[in-house]
Amino acid sequence: MQWLGEHHRMPQTLTYSGSAVASSGASVSFSRSMPLEGVNVISVTIANGVTTTVSLGVTAAELKLLLIKPSAPGATIKVTVQPSAKVFTLEEPLILGGAGAASLLGAVTALDIANNGTVPVSIDILVGRDPTTP
């Protein structure tokens, strides 16, 4: 596992954005900014047939933003949330913005990521920490 950036522990503002455009022309886009105590950026490469545990570096109460981006999305990447043991397939990039959205995962402090595919996959994870949590 490699930290792409420092484990930043200072107040800052994070801006994130996204968009979706259907071939019919329908579209939705957004851009948001949020104050954060700090940001963790983690990159891990998982060999095929391997499960890797990734600590998010936060408590469930601190988690305000979670972004997970696989290099090759598909039905072969399974994520188990620890300690709640909720399991989901990471078919596409995932963004959970705000404490309410992040709470959908339950009490989360780490992710067990299983690559059930035939080739290694890289996963980038961005974790935003709540500025009001001690």
N, C-alpha and C positions, 0 to 999 in steps of 0.2 A: 504494500500500500504506500502511496506517495501523497504527501500534502502538496497541492499545486500552489498554495499560498500559505502565508503564516496563519496561525491560529490567532486571529485579530481579536483583542479584548479592549476595544475602545469604542465609544459611541460613534456611529457613522450612519449614513443613509444609503440604503441599497435600492437601486432601481432595476426592475425586471419588466419584461414585456413579451408579448407573443401575438400571433395572429393565425387565423385559419381561413382559407379561401376555398370554397367549393368550385368545381368546374362550371356549375350553373351561374356562378357570380356571387352567390351569398357569401358574406364574410363577417367575421368578428375579429376585432383586435383590441388590445389593451396595453396600457403602460401604467405601472404602479411604482410608488416610492414608499419605503417604510423605514422608520428609525430602528436601528438595531444596536445592541450592545456589542456585537461582534459577529464575525463570519468565519466559518470553517469551509475550506474547499479541499475535497479529497478526490483522488483518482486512484483507481485500482484496476488491474487487469486480471481477469479470472480465466484460467485455462479450462478447456472443455472437460466436463465431467467432475468439476471441482466446486465445492461450496466454500465461500470465504465470509468470515464475520467482519463487519465494518462498524467500528464504534463511531457514533456521530459526534462525540465530544460534548454533549449537552444532556441535561435531564429532560424528561418529558415536559416539565413545567416551563423550561427555558425555550423550547422549540417554537419558533414563530414562522419559519419558512423552510421548506424542504424541496429541493429540486434534484431529480435523479435523471441523468441522461446516458443511456447506453449507446455504444458505438454502433451496434447492430441490433435494433429492436426486433422482437419476435417472441413467439410463444415458448421459447426455450429458456428464458431467464425467469426464475422463481425467486421471490423475495419473501423471507419470513421476518416479521417484525419482532424484535426482542425488547421487553420480556412478554409481550401480549400474545405472541405466537400466531398472529393474523398472517395469512399467506395470500399473496397476489402474484399474478403474472405481469412482468414488466414488458408490455408489448410496444410501448411508445414512451417518449420522455414524460416524466411526471412532475407537476408543479403543485404544491400545496402551499398556498399563500395565506398567512394569518394563523393565529393560534387555533381558531375554530376548525379550519380545514385540516391542519396538522393533527388535531385531536381525532380525526377519523381513523388514524392508525392505532389509537389507544396509547398506552404508556410505551413510548419508544425511546430507547437509548442506543440501540444498535440494530443493524440489518444483517441477516444471513442471506447472502446472495448466491444462488446456485446457477451455474451455467450448464444446462443439460444439452447444449448444442454440440456441434462437431468442430467448432473453431473457437479460439480464445475471444473474449469480449472485454472491452474497456468500459468502465462505468465512471462517470464524473458525478460527484455529489456536492451540492452547495447547501450548507446549513446556516440559517440565520437565527441568532439568539435574541430573546426578548430583553429590551433595555430595562424593564422594571423588575426583573427577577434578580434577587441578590446572589 
